Amino acid sequence: MEKVPMTQAGFVALGEELKQRQSVDRPRIIEHIAEARSHGDLSENAEYHAAKEEQSHNEGRIAELEDKLARADIIDISKLSGDTIKFGATVTLVDEDTEKKTVWQIVGEVEADAKKGRISITSPLARALIGKKKGATVEVNTPGGAKAYEITKVEWR
């Protein structure tokens, strides 16, 4: 059984989603099914079929969350340090073409969110950064072509 690396914050977020789906969403969906069932003939009851589909989706996500939480390998970033990039590092990069500065934290797949500045350890950029140090240049193949970045800062927060 392969472990799923994640930060403590990612573990807590998954736990909260699981609790929401089990204690709020599940009873609400069961109520919808019961209400739709009371409308009669189930073979042509669109409300019933929609509620059953929503239940199936919710139960699938619950099973997925339980599995990920059971296999979680929580990595305490506050205990990490050093100047070599690894899981949990927050890295400041400068695009060598545009001089645009970006900041990324390398996290587990389940908590990656580009809008929040978190990239998955399995992403092409993270894989290129792992093992590098401040001052190094990395080249990454992106959908828009090859990009070169200079690492200007490595932090642990």
N, C-alpha and C positions, 0 to 999 in steps of 0.2 A: 504494500500500500504506500504510494508515493505521498510524501508530506507536501503541504501547500504553504510556502513561506508567506508571512504577512506581518504587518506591524500590529501593535496592541490596538491602535485606533481602528484598523481594518477589521480586526477580530470583533471589537465591540460593535462596529457598524453592522456586520453580518448578523451578530446576535440580536441586535435591535430589529433588523428586518425580519428575522425568523420569528421573534416574539409578536411582531405586528401581524404577520401572515397567519400565525397560529391562533392568536387570541382576538383579533379584530376581523381580519378578512375572512377567515374560515367560517365563523358563525354568521357573518353577513351573507356569504354566498349560500350557505345552507338555508337561510331564511328566504333568499331569492328562489331557490329550487322549490321549497315548500309552497311558496306563493304561486309560482308558475304551475306547479303540479295541481293546485286547486282549481285552475282554469279549465281543466278537463282533458280532452284528447291529447296525449303526449306526442303522437306521431306528427302532428302539424303545429306543435306549440313552439314557436321561435324563441320565446322568452325562456322556456325550459331548456332548450338546446344551448342557448347562449350561456345560461347559468351553469350548465353542466360543463361546457367548454372552459368557462372561467374557473370552475372548481378544479378541473384537470390541470390547467396551467398553474394555479396556486399550489396544488399538491406536488406538482413536479418541482416547482421552485423551492418548496419546503424541504423536499428530499435532497435537492442539490445543496442547499444551505447547511443542512444537517451533516452531509458528507464532508463539505469543506471545513466546517467547524471541527469535526471529529479528526480530520487530518491536518489541522492547523499546526504550523511550526512558527510560534510567535517569536519574533526577533526584536529584542529591546534595543531600539536605536540609541537611547540615552547612554548605553554602555559601550557604544561603538566609537572609535576615534581613528585618527590616522589621516594620511594624505592620499591613500590609495582608494579609488572608487570601488565600492561594493554595495550589496543590498542595503537600503536605508539611507544612502548618501544623498544629500541635496547638492546638486551640481549646477554651477552657473556657466553657461556656454555663450560664446560670441560667434555668430555666423561670419565666416571669413569673407563672404561676398557682400553681405548687406550691413555688416557691423551690428546687426540686431542682437540684443542680449536676451537670453531665455534662461529660466530657472526650472529644473526638473528634480523631483525626488524619485528615486528608484524604489519601487514597491512590488508587492506580489500581484499576480494577474487579477485576482478578485477585487483588488482595491484601486486598480489603475483608473485614472480619470484625467484625461488631457486638459479639460477645462479647469481643473484644480491643480494642475502642475505636477501630476503624478503619472509616471510611465511604468509599464510592466517590465519586470526583470527580463522577460523574454522578448521584448521589443527590439528591433534592429538597433535603435539608438542606444538603449541600455546595454545591449551585448557589446557594442563598440566601445562603450565607456568603461565597462568593468575592467579593473586592473590598471587603469591609467591614472596619472597624477596631474595636479595643477600644472599648467604650462604646456601640456601635450596637445597635439592636434589629432582629431579623429575624423575619418571620412565615413559617411553613412550613405548607403543607397536608399533613396526615398522614392515614392511614386513619381515625384517631380524631377528625378535625376539625382546625381551624386551631390552631397552637401559636405562641406568641410567646416568643422567647429573647433575653436580653441577653448580649452578648459581654463576658466579664469578663477574658479573658486570651488572648493570641496568642503562642505559643512555637514555636521551631524546635529539635526534638531528634531 
